[in-house]
Amino acid sequence: MSFEKKIRSGEFVVLAEFEPPKGADFSEMLSNANNVKGRIDAFVVPEMANAVMKASSLGGCLFLQTHGFETVLQVCCRDRNRLALQADILSASALGVPNLMAVSGEDISLGDHHQARAVYDINLMELLEAIRQLQAGKDMAGIELKGAPSFFVGSTFNAGAPGGLLDIELEELDKKVGAGVQFVLTSAIFDLTHLERVIKRIDTDKVVLIPKVLLLKSAGMARYIDRNIKDISIPGDLIQSIQKSPDKTRQCIKIAAELVKEIKAMGLPGVVISTIGWEDKLPQILDESRIL
């Protein structure tokens, strides 16, 4: 059953975020995907996350699709103009990629090519409108297409935004839904109490909200994220549990698995698991969570 059909049927979906390699060797990506075959509903392939140059989301999606895995393509305002974005979207549809999510893209300064120039020919809302227009059979210039693409369309939602910033985020979510977004993946979630409060303010009949569980790698990483990554808060007792554990990797896996389990228990429609380089640990998270 496809990601979209499973969502529509009310079953809990499990997505995994797999970054393409920084290079032309995709064998490790395939090996890690094969290790969870039948347990992941779709693989979200980021488009050069944190502006670090890697193989493209389109390339990663097509590679996995040819090996029998469903994927979610990311299209990013940062790196391409409206011509290239539309071309990639049409190509993805023609080659069988069923899901697409539009993102703005992180600032170039975060990445490894500081001389690169961000494009931002169109913004996120314009990109979503372009996707809707393409699916209606016309390009951004109003010219009719020979075959319209069809996608399950998603975007992002910052569930960790505080106070008034959350109000703005919710307003933006309404605009995204109005522009055709059917599902959103949240920023990394560690505080489920905060997530519960946020969910109460969202009309989940109009948009599918899928929280992200991020696999931590150390107490140091957790502290860094808590102190420096905007809008992601990690409880102190969680950080201490990693610090005190004799097997810190095992504890990080246990934390991720427990979050997955609790998100399912909350009645949410699914979860996306991000392992950022530790994709080989994904089977252990799934085993520990006991959801599959």
Residue pairs with C-beta under 8 A, 6 or more apart in sequence:
1 9
1 11
1 41
2 41
2 42
2 70
2 98
3 13
3 15
3 41
3 42
3 70
3 72
3 98
3 99
3 152
4 98
4 99
4 152
6 13
6 41
7 13
7 183
7 208
7 269
7 270
10 269
12 264
12 268
12 269
12 270
12 271
12 291
13 41
13 42
13 210
13 269
13 270
13 271
14 39
14 40
14 41
14 260
14 270
14 271
14 273
14 286
14 291
14 292
15 40
15 41
15 42
15 43
15 44
15 72
15 185
15 210
15 270
15 271
15 272
15 273
16 36
16 40
16 43
16 44
16 272
16 273
16 274
16 275
16 279
16 282
17 43
17 44
17 45
17 46
17 212
17 272
17 273
17 274
17 275
17 276
18 29
18 32
18 33
18 43
18 44
18 45
18 60
18 64
18 279
19 45
19 46
19 49
19 54
19 60
19 276
19 277
20 26
20 29
20 45
20 46
20 54
20 55
20 56
20 57
20 59
20 60
20 63
21 28
21 29
21 54
21 55
22 52
22 53
22 54
22 55
23 55
24 55
26 55
26 60
26 63
28 279
29 60
29 63
29 64
29 279
30 63
30 64
30 67
32 279
32 280
32 282
33 40
33 43
33 64
33 67
33 69
34 67
35 280
35 282
35 283
36 282
36 283
36 286
37 68
37 69
39 283
39 286
39 292
40 69
40 282
41 70
41 270
42 69
42 70
42 71
42 72
42 99
43 61
43 64
43 69
43 70
43 71
43 72
44 71
44 72
44 74
44 101
44 185
44 272
45 57
45 60
45 61
45 64
45 71
45 72
45 73
45 74
46 57
46 74
47 56
47 57
47 74
47 75
47 76
47 79
47 103
47 105
48 54
48 56
48 57
48 76
48 79
48 105
48 111
49 106
50 106
50 110
50 111
51 78
51 105
51 106
51 107
51 108
51 109
51 110
51 111
51 112
51 113
51 116
52 110
52 111
52 112
53 111
53 112
53 113
57 73
57 74
57 75
57 76
58 73
58 88
58 91
58 92
58 97
60 71
61 71
61 72
61 73
61 92
61 97
62 92
62 95
62 97
64 71
65 71
65 95
65 96
65 97
70 98
70 99
71 97
71 99
72 99
72 100
72 101
72 154
73 88
73 92
73 97
73 99
73 100
73 101
74 100
74 101
74 102
74 103
75 85
75 88
75 89
75 100
75 101
75 102
75 103
75 127
75 131
76 103
76 104
76 105
77 85
77 102
77 103
77 104
77 105
77 119
77 120
77 121
77 122
77 123
77 124
77 127
78 104
78 105
78 106
78 108
78 118
78 119
78 120
79 105
79 118
79 119
80 88
80 119
80 121
81 119
81 121
81 122
82 121
82 122
82 130
82 140
85 122
85 127
85 130
86 130
86 134
86 139
86 140
89 100
89 130
89 131
89 134
89 149
89 151
90 134
90 145
90 149
92 100
92 149
93 149
93 150
93 151
94 147
94 149
97 151
98 150
98 151
98 152
99 151
99 152
99 153
99 154
100 131
100 151
100 152
100 153
100 154
101 153
101 154
101 155
101 156
101 183
101 185
102 124
102 127
102 128
102 131
102 153
102 154
102 155
102 181
103 124
103 155
103 156
104 123
104 124
105 118
107 118
108 114
108 116
108 117
108 118
122 130
124 155
124 176
125 175
125 176
125 179
128 153
128 155
128 176
128 179
128 180
128 181
129 179
130 140
131 151
131 153
131 180
132 153
132 179
132 180
133 139
133 140
134 145
134 148
134 149
135 148
135 149
135 150
135 151
135 180
136 148
137 144
137 145
137 148
138 144
138 145
139 145
152 182
152 183
153 180
153 181
153 182
153 183
154 181
154 182
154 183
154 184
154 185
155 176
155 181
155 184
155 185
156 184
156 185
156 186
156 187
157 169
157 173
157 184
157 185
157 186
157 187
157 209
158 165
158 169
158 186
158 187
158 231
159 169
159 186
159 187
159 189
159 194
159 195
159 198
159 209
159 211
160 186
160 187
160 188
160 189
160 191
160 194
160 231
160 232
160 233
161 168
161 169
161 231
162 231
165 231
166 198
166 201
170 201
170 202
173 184
173 202
173 207
176 184
176 207
177 206
177 207
181 207
182 207
182 208
183 207
183 208
183 209
183 210
184 207
184 208
184 209
184 210
185 210
185 211
185 212
185 272
186 195
186 209
186 210
186 211
186 212
187 212
187 231
187 232
188 212
188 213
188 214
188 225
188 232
188 274
189 195
189 211
189 212
189 213
189 259
189 263
190 214
190 232
190 233
190 234
190 235
190 238
190 259
191 233
191 234
191 235
192 259
192 262
192 263
192 266
194 233
195 211
195 266
196 266
199 209
199 266
199 268
202 209
204 269
208 269
208 270
209 268
209 269
210 268
210 269
210 270
210 271
210 272
211 263
211 268
211 271
211 272
212 271
212 272
212 273
212 274
213 256
213 259
213 260
213 263
213 271
213 272
213 273
213 274
214 256
214 274
214 276
215 252
215 253
215 256
215 273
215 274
215 275
215 276
215 278
215 281
215 285
216 222
216 225
216 234
216 242
216 252
216 255
216 256
217 249
217 252
217 276
217 278
218 242
218 248
218 252
219 239
219 240
219 242
219 243
219 248
222 234
222 238
222 239
222 242
223 234
223 239
225 232
225 234
226 232
226 233
226 234
226 239
238 255
241 251
241 255
242 248
242 251
242 252
242 255
245 251
249 281
253 281
253 284
253 285
253 288
254 288
256 273
256 285
256 288
256 289
257 284
257 285
257 286
257 287
257 288
257 289
258 288
258 289
259 271
260 271
260 273
260 285
260 289
260 291
261 289
261 290
261 291
263 271
264 271
264 289
264 291
273 282
273 285
275 281
275 282
275 285
286 292
